[in-house]
Amino acid sequence: MQILLAFIAGAAIGIALHFGLPGRGSRGVVLAPMIGAAASGIVWSALTWAGVGIDNPWIWLSALVAPAVVTAPMLAVITRARVNADQRERERLGIA
């Protein structure tokens, strides 16, 4: 049941990164929170399967750090790819 807290924290960190990083107009609003929630949930699940209990602070710390570490670079790559694809499409259509 505590994994829901990890999902919520990951989504909140994703929202903060979406609005904090440049290029938010070139990506969807839900993308960053979903990446953050997925990263947090995956790390929480992996640590739980490894035997780390919910009373251990490492599981909580990793649920907060993993979304930031994963989401920020992914957003940078996705934004760059989208901007490049849009530019190529403009050139192809002769709009640029």
C-alpha positions in Angstrom: 0.0 0.0 0.0 2.9 2.4 0.7 3.9 2.1 -3.0 1.1 4.5 -3.7 3.1 7.1 -1.8 6.1 6.4 -4.0 3.9 6.8 -7.1 2.5 10.1 -5.8 5.9 11.4 -4.9 7.4 10.4 -8.2 4.5 12.1 -10.1 4.9 15.3 -8.0 8.6 15.4 -8.8 7.8 14.8 -12.4 5.4 17.8 -12.4 8.0 20.0 -10.8 10.6 19.0 -13.4 8.1 19.5 -16.2 7.5 23.1 -15.2 11.1 23.7 -14.1 12.9 22.5 -17.2 12.9 24.4 -20.5 10.9 23.2 -23.5 7.7 22.3 -21.8 5.7 23.4 -24.9 7.3 20.6 -26.9 6.2 17.8 -24.7 3.0 16.6 -23.2 1.9 17.6 -19.7 1.5 14.0 -18.5 4.9 12.7 -19.8 7.1 13.9 -16.9 4.7 12.8 -14.1 4.4 9.4 -15.7 8.1 9.0 -16.0 8.6 10.1 -12.5 5.9 7.8 -11.1 7.2 4.9 -13.1 10.8 5.4 -11.9 9.7 5.7 -8.3 7.5 2.7 -8.5 10.1 0.5 -10.2 12.8 1.4 -7.6 10.3 0.9 -4.7 9.3 -2.5 -6.1 12.9 -3.6 -6.7 13.9 -2.6 -3.2 10.9 -4.3 -1.7 11.7 -7.5 -3.6 15.3 -7.2 -2.4 14.0 -7.4 1.2 14.2 -3.7 2.2 11.3 -2.9 4.5 9.2 0.2 4.7 10.9 1.1 8.0 14.2 1.5 6.2 14.9 5.1 5.2 16.7 4.0 2.0 13.5 2.9 0.3 12.0 6.3 1.0 15.1 8.2 -0.1 15.3 6.2 -3.3 11.7 6.8 -4.0 12.4 10.5 -4.0 15.8 10.5 -5.7 15.1 8.1 -8.5 12.4 10.1 -10.2 14.6 13.2 -10.3 17.6 11.2 -11.6 15.7 9.5 -14.3 13.1 12.1 -15.3 15.4 15.1 -15.9 17.7 13.5 -18.5 14.8 11.7 -20.2 12.9 15.0 -20.6 16.0 16.7 -22.0 16.5 13.9 -24.6 12.8 13.8 -25.5 12.5 17.6 -25.8 15.6 17.7 -28.0 14.3 14.9 -30.2 10.9 16.6 -30.5 12.5 20.0 -31.4 14.7 18.4 -34.0 11.9 16.4 -35.5 9.7 19.5 -35.7 12.5 21.4 -37.4 13.0 18.6 -40.0 9.2 18.5 -40.6 9.1 22.3 -41.1 12.0 22.1 -43.6 10.3 19.2 -45.4 7.1 21.2 -45.7 8.9 24.3 -46.7 7.6 26.3 -43.7 11.0 27.2 -42.0 
